Amino acid sequence: MAFHRGDRTPCKIHRDDGYVQEHDLAPYFQEYQSWPDYEKKALDYVKGRVLDIGCGPGRHSLYLQQKNFEVVAVDASPLAVEVARLRGVTNSRATPAFHLDFPPRSFDTVLLMGNNFGIAGNIEGTKKLLNLLDELTMRNARLITTCRNPLQTNKPEHLAYHDLNRRRGRPTGQVTIRIEYKGQLGDWFDLLMVEPEAMAEICADSHWGVEALFESEDMYSSVFRKQ
């Protein structure tokens, strides 16, 4: 909300090993022409009625609305949903991913953009989310994701965290983080980031099968079709 009102103060991401990274909020507000190609190509697969989970300020929903898609945008943050509404998203709701109160077979496409594939925090939770999305979507629906490939790094601090995760028996790309903004600290939460092969493996137990993959350095988009 502060960024929407003109405040360009970045936030900080704290990881549970002490690593801290400054995080610019500008990409959440980018127009379509500034988006990476892997996002643009993946969104060409959108069809029918769309559910945008973790919509943030709504850049994907706004783009799809302009393309005449019917979009329902949801986010756990009421303020993020309010920003999306103020920016023009016509149907935005403050709803956590595991409390989606929609009838079965309500959607033809689901978006999990910006690392939201792993918002359940771990593999077990992600599989539960995939099953929930199965119930909410039509036959031959699509699931479109973007994710950071945690293996595409040579930074010692990240490689050391990978080793720590292995010792803890966790997936390499699972992180425990919290957000700081102007001295205010949020609660710790887990976020799961996986390489494309691992994402496909997680989906293998569900009805979601890989239809397309678009990669760019350490980021990628996967498009799944419901089988």
Kinemage of the C-alpha trace (Angstrom):
@kinemage 1
@onewidth
@group {chain A} dominant
@subgroup {mainchain}
@vectorlist {calphas} color= white
{ca met a 1} P 0.000 0.000 0.000
{ca ala a 2} L 2.854 2.363 0.828
{ca phe a 3} L 4.466 1.701 -2.554
{ca his a 4} L 1.136 2.290 -4.304
{ca arg a 5} L 0.967 5.663 -2.563
{ca gly a 6} L 4.468 6.611 -3.721
{ca asp a 7} L 6.769 5.392 -0.921
{ca arg a 8} L 9.703 3.525 -2.512
{ca thr a 9} L 11.201 2.155 0.725
{ca pro a 10} L 12.317 -1.443 0.078
{ca cys a 11} L 11.530 -4.261 2.459
{ca lys a 12} L 14.008 -6.826 3.767
{ca ile a 13} L 13.776 -10.609 3.726
{ca his a 14} L 15.296 -12.343 6.763
{ca arg a 15} L 16.216 -16.024 6.486
{ca asp a 16} L 16.510 -18.221 9.560
{ca asp a 17} L 20.283 -18.663 9.088
{ca gly a 18} L 20.829 -14.914 9.530
{ca tyr a 19} L 20.984 -14.012 5.829
{ca val a 20} L 19.207 -10.728 5.020
{ca gln a 21} L 18.367 -9.450 1.533
{ca glu a 22} L 16.863 -6.119 0.517
{ca his a 23} L 13.778 -6.639 -1.639
{ca asp a 24} L 12.556 -4.085 -4.188
{ca leu a 25} L 8.769 -3.932 -4.548
{ca ala a 26} L 8.779 -2.357 -8.025
{ca pro a 27} L 8.483 -5.669 -9.949
{ca tyr a 28} L 5.086 -6.301 -8.331
{ca phe a 29} L 3.791 -3.209 -10.141
{ca gln a 30} L 5.442 -3.668 -13.545
{ca glu a 31} L 3.475 -3.295 -16.757
{ca tyr a 32} L 3.329 -6.203 -19.207
{ca gln a 33} L 6.076 -4.852 -21.494
{ca ser a 34} L 8.601 -5.105 -18.625
{ca trp a 35} L 7.750 -8.700 -17.687
{ca pro a 36} L 10.279 -11.468 -18.367
{ca asp a 37} L 9.658 -13.620 -21.441
{ca tyr a 38} L 9.082 -16.779 -19.398
{ca glu a 39} L 6.053 -15.115 -17.773
{ca lys a 40} L 4.664 -13.767 -21.033
{ca lys a 41} L 4.937 -17.128 -22.776
{ca ala a 42} L 3.279 -18.975 -19.904
{ca leu a 43} L 0.336 -16.568 -19.782
{ca asp a 44} L -0.383 -17.301 -23.444
{ca tyr a 45} L -1.792 -20.603 -22.108
{ca val a 46} L -4.499 -18.931 -20.002
{ca lys a 47} L -8.040 -19.928 -20.921
{ca gly a 48} L -11.541 -19.459 -19.535
{ca arg a 49} L -12.272 -18.280 -16.001
{ca val a 50} L -9.110 -17.546 -14.016
{ca leu a 51} L -8.199 -17.819 -10.320
{ca asp a 52} L -5.100 -15.752 -9.404
{ca ile a 53} L -3.814 -17.050 -6.044
{ca gly a 54} L -1.500 -14.717 -4.129
{ca cys a 55} L -2.357 -11.868 -6.474
{ca gly a 56} L -0.496 -9.153 -4.544
{ca pro a 57} L -1.211 -5.769 -6.156
{ca gly a 58} L -2.736 -7.576 -9.114
{ca arg a 59} L -0.469 -7.109 -12.124
{ca his a 60} L -1.332 -10.471 -13.697
{ca ser a 61} L -5.046 -10.076 -13.013
{ca leu a 62} L -5.077 -6.597 -14.539
{ca tyr a 63} L -3.350 -7.826 -17.682
{ca leu a 64} L -5.782 -10.713 -18.109
{ca gln a 65} L -8.778 -8.445 -17.484
{ca gln a 66} L -7.523 -6.265 -20.339
{ca lys a 67} L -7.544 -9.430 -22.471
{ca asn a 68} L -11.234 -9.905 -21.534
{ca phe a 69} L -10.712 -12.850 -19.203
{ca glu a 70} L -12.913 -13.176 -16.128
{ca val a 71} L -10.487 -13.173 -13.195
{ca val a 72} L -10.943 -13.787 -9.484
{ca ala a 73} L -7.894 -12.496 -7.573
{ca val a 74} L -7.226 -13.693 -4.014
{ca asp a 75} L -4.549 -12.946 -1.446
{ca ala a 76} L -4.120 -13.599 2.270
{ca ser a 77} L -3.298 -9.908 2.787
{ca pro a 78} L -6.343 -7.591 2.981
{ca leu a 79} L -4.158 -4.583 2.150
{ca ala a 80} L -2.720 -6.289 -0.937
{ca val a 81} L -6.274 -7.042 -2.071
{ca glu a 82} L -7.239 -3.411 -1.475
{ca val a 83} L -4.274 -2.254 -3.594
{ca ala a 84} L -5.348 -4.623 -6.365
{ca arg a 85} L -8.857 -3.178 -6.198
{ca leu a 86} L -7.581 0.398 -6.276
{ca arg a 87} L -5.501 -0.452 -9.339
{ca gly a 88} L -8.546 -1.770 -11.172
{ca val a 89} L -8.937 -5.483 -10.359
{ca thr a 90} L -12.692 -5.925 -10.450
{ca asn a 91} L -12.999 -9.107 -8.355
{ca ser a 92} L -10.419 -9.317 -5.548
{ca arg a 93} L -10.890 -11.110 -2.226
{ca ala a 94} L -8.870 -11.412 0.997
{ca thr a 95} L -8.715 -15.200 1.137
{ca pro a 96} L -5.845 -17.546 2.116
{ca ala a 97} L -4.980 -20.279 -0.376
{ca phe a 98} L -6.358 -23.069 1.811
{ca his a 99} L -9.682 -21.314 2.442
{ca leu a 100} L -10.906 -20.934 -1.127
{ca asp a 101} L -14.696 -20.949 -0.826
{ca phe a 102} L -15.667 -21.641 -4.433
{ca pro a 103} L -17.926 -24.358 -5.858
{ca pro a 104} L -16.272 -27.339 -7.550
{ca arg a 105} L -15.212 -26.842 -11.177
{ca ser a 106} L -15.362 -23.039 -10.962
{ca phe a 107} L -12.190 -22.271 -12.937
{ca asp a 108} L -10.406 -23.121 -16.178
{ca thr a 109} L -7.014 -21.637 -15.225
{ca val a 110} L -5.230 -21.161 -11.908
{ca leu a 111} L -2.218 -18.859 -11.479
{ca leu a 112} L 0.487 -19.467 -8.859
{ca met a 113} L 2.932 -16.761 -9.905
{ca gly a 114} L 5.951 -15.329 -8.095
{ca asn a 115} L 7.020 -18.484 -6.205
{ca asn a 116} L 3.436 -19.090 -5.085
{ca phe a 117} L 3.642 -22.736 -6.137
{ca gly a 118} L 5.371 -23.261 -2.787
{ca ile a 119} L 3.253 -21.056 -0.525
{ca ala a 120} L 2.093 -24.129 1.400
{ca gly a 121} L 5.668 -24.243 2.721
{ca asn a 122} L 6.592 -27.879 2.152
{ca ile a 123} L 6.011 -30.800 -0.193
{ca glu a 124} L 3.117 -32.321 1.769
{ca gly a 125} L 1.276 -29.009 1.949
{ca thr a 126} L 1.870 -28.350 -1.734
{ca lys a 127} L 0.343 -31.694 -2.661
{ca lys a 128} L -2.728 -30.840 -0.566
{ca leu a 129} L -3.013 -27.505 -2.398
{ca leu a 130} L -2.789 -29.274 -5.767
{ca asn a 131} L -5.631 -31.579 -4.734
{ca leu a 132} L -7.728 -28.589 -3.674
{ca leu a 133} L -7.115 -26.930 -7.042
{ca asp a 134} L -8.132 -30.158 -8.742
{ca glu a 135} L -11.535 -29.884 -7.061
{ca leu a 136} L -11.959 -26.230 -8.055
{ca thr a 137} L -11.114 -26.616 -11.746
{ca met a 138} L -12.764 -27.906 -14.881
{ca arg a 139} L -11.582 -30.856 -16.932
{ca asn a 140} L -8.462 -29.977 -18.976
{ca ala a 141} L -7.858 -26.918 -16.772
{ca arg a 142} L -4.432 -25.303 -16.663
{ca leu a 143} L -2.184 -24.449 -13.725
{ca ile a 144} L 0.417 -21.776 -14.497
{ca thr a 145} L 3.341 -21.206 -12.143
{ca thr a 146} L 6.545 -19.219 -11.885
{ca cys a 147} L 9.315 -20.271 -9.523
{ca arg a 148} L 12.941 -19.659 -8.695
{ca asn a 149} L 15.202 -22.637 -9.389
{ca pro a 150} L 17.162 -22.907 -6.119
{ca leu a 151} L 19.876 -25.015 -7.745
{ca gln a 152} L 20.816 -22.239 -10.170
{ca thr a 153} L 23.171 -20.408 -7.829
{ca asn a 154} L 26.855 -20.295 -6.998
{ca lys a 155} L 26.571 -17.932 -4.041
{ca pro a 156} L 28.283 -19.437 -0.964
{ca glu a 157} L 25.557 -18.218 1.411
{ca his a 158} L 22.867 -20.047 -0.589
{ca leu a 159} L 24.926 -23.198 -1.073
{ca ala a 160} L 25.566 -23.266 2.686
{ca tyr a 161} L 21.809 -23.024 3.279
{ca his a 162} L 21.257 -25.930 0.904
{ca asp a 163} L 23.667 -27.971 3.005
{ca leu a 164} L 21.842 -26.911 6.164
{ca asn a 165} L 18.550 -28.054 4.644
{ca arg a 166} L 19.988 -31.435 3.761
{ca arg a 167} L 21.151 -31.888 7.351
{ca arg a 168} L 17.675 -30.942 8.566
{ca gly a 169} L 16.072 -33.396 6.147
{ca arg a 170} L 14.331 -30.639 4.221
{ca pro a 171} L 14.130 -30.033 0.461
{ca thr a 172} L 17.066 -28.007 -0.825
{ca gly a 173} L 14.938 -25.013 -1.795
{ca gln a 174} L 12.723 -24.778 1.278
{ca val a 175} L 13.351 -21.515 3.123
{ca thr a 176} L 12.167 -20.184 6.462
{ca ile a 177} L 11.832 -16.415 6.156
{ca arg a 178} L 10.127 -13.335 7.512
{ca ile a 179} L 9.646 -9.861 6.105
{ca glu a 180} L 10.813 -6.564 7.607
{ca tyr a 181} L 9.391 -3.211 6.553
{ca lys a 182} L 10.433 0.030 8.257
{ca gly a 183} L 11.505 -1.845 11.369
{ca gln a 184} L 8.358 -3.972 11.623
{ca leu a 185} L 8.949 -7.716 11.454
{ca gly a 186} L 6.404 -10.253 10.278
{ca asp a 187} L 6.059 -13.837 11.496
{ca trp a 188} L 8.340 -16.615 10.287
{ca phe a 189} L 6.920 -18.770 7.488
{ca asp a 190} L 8.159 -21.462 5.121
{ca leu a 191} L 8.322 -21.121 1.344
{ca leu a 192} L 9.154 -24.016 -0.948
{ca met a 193} L 11.162 -23.349 -4.100
{ca val a 194} L 11.992 -26.246 -6.399
{ca glu a 195} L 13.716 -26.945 -9.703
{ca pro a 196} L 11.460 -27.822 -12.687
{ca glu a 197} L 12.084 -31.567 -12.358
{ca ala a 198} L 11.130 -31.527 -8.676
{ca met a 199} L 7.996 -29.502 -9.419
{ca ala a 200} L 6.924 -32.087 -11.980
{ca glu a 201} L 7.638 -34.857 -9.472
{ca ile a 202} L 5.493 -33.185 -6.807
{ca cys a 203} L 2.655 -32.929 -9.325
{ca ala a 204} L 3.074 -36.556 -10.436
{ca asp a 205} L 0.783 -37.789 -7.645
{ca ser a 206} L -1.965 -35.405 -8.770
{ca his a 207} L -3.940 -34.947 -11.987
{ca trp a 208} L -1.615 -32.137 -13.106
{ca gly a 209} L 0.843 -32.972 -15.915
{ca val a 210} L 3.489 -30.717 -17.490
{ca glu a 211} L 2.363 -29.129 -20.753
{ca ala a 212} L 5.069 -26.465 -21.249
{ca leu a 213} L 8.228 -25.157 -19.559
{ca phe a 214} L 9.959 -21.812 -20.085
{ca glu a 215} L 13.304 -21.178 -18.387
{ca ser a 216} L 15.485 -18.087 -17.894
{ca glu a 217} L 18.638 -18.284 -15.761
{ca asp a 218} L 17.396 -18.959 -12.214
{ca met a 219} L 13.665 -18.455 -12.893
{ca tyr a 220} L 11.137 -20.449 -14.872
{ca ser a 221} L 7.464 -20.915 -15.668
{ca ser a 222} L 5.721 -24.268 -15.783
{ca val a 223} L 2.338 -24.818 -17.390
{ca phe a 224} L 0.387 -27.863 -16.197
{ca arg a 225} L -2.734 -29.353 -17.756
{ca lys a 226} L -5.243 -31.257 -15.687
{ca gln a 227} L -5.383 -34.828 -16.939
